[in-house]
Amino acid sequence: MLTAVPSHLFSAKNGRVDSEDRRSRHCPYLDTINSFSPFPTGRGLKSHAYIHSVQFSHHVFLNLHTLKFYCLPDNYEIIDSSLEDITYVLKPTFTKQQIANLDKQAKLSRAYD
């Protein structure tokens, strides 16, 4: 499959495509995240997520399979440590010791929903 490569990713010096889009680490839309809504489609030009990003100015999307964040409609991956808490909540990891202690601790918690 052939894909158009934006000119800012193409290095005239060596004629190669940079492996990481510079925008990945400086996404201007991170502070706009305030809710999650599932979209069961990809990031292509005709996908529901792409159209939604243009129509409603919602730019940050999460692939629930890979747990990678993307900025649409520009279609670059967002790499930012501030998003790690979101991926942890979606797919928490526990040590064997933490699992063994689950029934031994009486810690009250509250759900926000």
N, C-alpha and C positions, 0 to 999 in steps of 0.2 A: 504494500500500500504506500502510495506517495503522499507526503504531507508537506504543505508549505511551511517554510521556516521563516519566522520574522527576522527582519534585517538586523535587529539589535542582538540577536543570538549568533549571528554569523561573523566570524572573525576574518577580516580581510587579510590579516597578517599570515595566517596559515591555511585559510580556506576551509576551516572546520567549524562545526557547530559546538558551542560551549555546552558542557554537560549540565549546567545548572543555570537557569534563568536568574539574572541578578535581582529581579523583582521578588523572587521567592522569599528572600530574607527581609524584605522591606515592603510588605503588603500594606497599602494605606487603608484597607477596609477592616482590619482586625478589631478596631474599636466599635464597629457597627454590629457585632454579633450580640444578639439578645434573645434568640430563640432558635429552636430546631424544628424543621418540618421535613418529613421524609419525601424524597423524590425517587421513584424506582427506575430511573433512567440514567443514561450516561451524560457526558459533557459535550456531546457533538452539537453542531449548529442547529439541528432540528430537535434536540432533546428538550424535555419539559424544563429541566434545570437551567439550560442556556436561555430559553425564552423568558423564564421567570426572572433571571438575573437582569436581563435588559428591561423588562417590563416594570419590575418593582424595585430596582436598584439593590437587590440582595446579591452580594457578590461572593460570599464565602460559603463553600460547599464541602461536605465531608463524604468521602467514599467509605461506606460502612464495611466493606470487605477488606480494604487495604489500610483503613484508618489514616488516609492521607487527605489533607485539606487542599482545596483548589480555589483559585479566584476565577470567576466567570464574569463576563464573557471572554476575558483575556486568556483563559485556559493555561495558567501556570500553577505549579504546586507551591503552596505556602509552607515555608519551613520556619517555625517559630516555637520556642519552648513554652510560651504562654498557653499553647493549645494542648499541652500534654495532660493537663488535668481533665480535659474533655475526653480524650482517648482512654485515659485510665478508668473513668467512670463507665465508659462503654464496654471496656474489656479489662476488668480489674485482674491483677495477678496477686497471688498470695503464696507465701512460703508454706512448707509442710507444717512448720511450728505454728504459724498463724491459724491454719486450718484445724490443727489439733486443739488449739485453745478456744475455738469458737463456742463450744458447749460449756467451757469452764468459766467464762467471764459473763458477768451480768451487767452489760453496758446498755443503757437506754439510749435510743436514738429516735430522731424525728424525721419523717419524710416531708419534703417541701411540696409535694403534689397533693 
